């Protein structure tokens, strides 16, 4: 029988950069409506990803959220203009404003559309001291022109992880989306609609659970260690400077 390790040896660990979990910070709360940004991935006049995003927005507002839906029509292609373009700045500011996000993309050639990916590509992992996506909750959805597929939501999960977001377990894939909305753009009652409700409800719960704690939850040992070493080098350079 193996003996428990009572005094672990961690010679490679910078212990000052790995404090014990702070239970008070994990119990912190913030008041006000959860702030949710919704992105969709089609410029078509009858965009079903837009219709699904708007349906999700109605549910979010019903659950007490403050919402914004970004319109990608005027967003230029990545690197075709400077990041100071008004629509680029709007997207980044809204992402920073948000506490959670909903990503909805059609499936095209087995993956997300270029319209959707362009929005994510304009969001940097870090812009000075601002991280427009890190620590935010995320719900992923897709619309399909034919039979149900999960290629796009799987890709969205990869993107969410890369953008350091907290993606909820549930997701939605609406098959034959052209059958699932009425003439007014509203989603018809169906198991697909019920799943959308499930996803939105779960996103709100996870956002309430993590709000006020997100920065702490994604605060990383490797980054704290790097900051500490950089500060030590700066102090040393100052001490030896002429």
Secondary structure as GFF3:
##gff-version 3
##sequence-region A 1 242
A	DSSP	three_ten_helix	15	17	.	.	.	ID=ss1
A	DSSP	alpha_helix	23	26	.	.	.	ID=ss2
A	DSSP	beta_strand	35	40	.	.	.	ID=ss3
A	DSSP	alpha_helix	48	62	.	.	.	ID=ss4
A	DSSP	beta_strand	66	69	.	.	.	ID=ss5
A	DSSP	three_ten_helix	72	74	.	.	.	ID=ss6
A	DSSP	alpha_helix	86	97	.	.	.	ID=ss7
A	DSSP	beta_strand	100	106	.	.	.	ID=ss8
A	DSSP	alpha_helix	114	121	.	.	.	ID=ss9
A	DSSP	beta_strand	137	143	.	.	.	ID=ss10
A	DSSP	alpha_helix	151	162	.	.	.	ID=ss11
A	DSSP	beta_strand	166	167	.	.	.	ID=ss12
A	DSSP	beta_strand	172	174	.	.	.	ID=ss13
A	DSSP	three_ten_helix	177	179	.	.	.	ID=ss14
A	DSSP	alpha_helix	191	210	.	.	.	ID=ss15
A	DSSP	alpha_helix	214	217	.	.	.	ID=ss16
A	DSSP	alpha_helix	221	240	.	.	.	ID=ss17
###
